[in-house]
Amino acid sequence: MDSKSLDGNKVVITSDKGEKLQGDHVFGSFADKKVDFVGNVKASMYQTDKKTGKKEPVNFEGNSARVYFIEDNGYKANRSEIKDNGVSDTAE
């Protein structure tokens, strides 16, 4: 496996802001700028409200998710999507 590939079991990724994404199996490629999480996917992230600019917590879980990355002094998550049986809990 090259250094830009990712393949593992029971993976938890934590951002420098404390956001977490985990799954039973994780695979993907930073060269392709996407990583898939499969099985018991759980995430706790923040989104910015477009009207107020306030950061709001978002929690979701499901069977699979995909995270897209951009390269900017390393790799940073740019967008994520729940792919199968997703349930979201957004604070109001």
C-alpha positions in Angstrom: 0.0 0.0 0.0 1.4 3.4 -0.9 1.5 6.3 1.6 -1.6 8.0 0.1 -3.8 4.9 0.4 -5.9 4.2 3.5 -7.3 0.8 4.5 -8.1 -0.3 8.0 -10.6 -1.6 10.5 -12.2 0.1 13.5 -10.8 3.5 12.5 -11.5 6.8 14.3 -10.4 10.0 12.7 -10.3 13.1 14.9 -9.8 16.6 13.5 -7.8 19.4 15.2 -11.3 20.9 16.1 -12.4 17.8 17.9 -14.7 16.5 15.1 -14.8 12.7 14.9 -15.7 10.2 12.2 -15.5 6.5 12.7 -16.4 3.2 11.0 -15.9 -0.5 11.1 -13.9 -0.4 7.8 -12.2 2.5 6.1 -10.6 2.6 2.7 -9.7 5.1 0.1 -7.0 7.2 -1.5 -5.7 10.7 -0.8 -4.6 10.7 -4.4 -8.2 10.4 -5.4 -9.1 12.7 -2.5 -11.9 10.5 -1.1 -12.2 8.0 1.7 -15.1 5.6 2.4 -16.3 4.5 5.8 -18.4 1.3 5.9 -20.3 -0.3 8.8 -21.5 1.4 12.0 -20.5 4.9 10.7 -20.7 7.6 13.3 -19.7 11.2 13.1 -19.8 14.4 15.2 -18.9 17.5 13.2 -19.7 21.1 12.9 -21.4 23.1 10.1 -21.5 26.8 9.7 -25.0 28.4 9.4 -24.9 30.4 6.2 -27.2 33.2 7.6 -25.6 33.7 11.0 -22.1 32.4 10.5 -22.5 30.4 13.7 -21.0 26.9 14.0 -23.5 24.3 14.9 -22.9 20.7 16.0 -24.2 17.9 13.7 -24.2 14.2 14.6 -25.0 11.5 12.1 -24.8 7.7 11.8 -25.5 5.2 9.2 -24.1 2.2 7.2 -21.6 4.1 5.0 -20.2 7.6 4.4 -17.7 9.2 2.0 -15.4 12.1 2.9 -13.9 14.2 0.2 -10.5 16.0 0.8 -8.6 19.0 -0.5 -4.9 19.4 -0.4 -3.9 22.5 1.6 -0.8 22.1 3.7 -1.8 18.4 4.1 -5.2 17.0 3.6 -8.4 18.6 4.9 -11.9 17.3 4.8 -13.9 19.4 2.3 -17.2 17.6 2.2 -18.8 14.5 3.7 -21.9 12.6 2.8 -23.8 9.8 4.5 -24.5 7.2 1.9 -26.8 4.4 3.3 -29.4 4.5 6.1 -28.3 7.9 7.4 -29.8 9.5 10.5 -28.8 13.1 11.4 -29.2 14.9 14.7 -28.8 18.7 14.3 -29.0 21.0 17.3 -31.7 23.7 17.0 
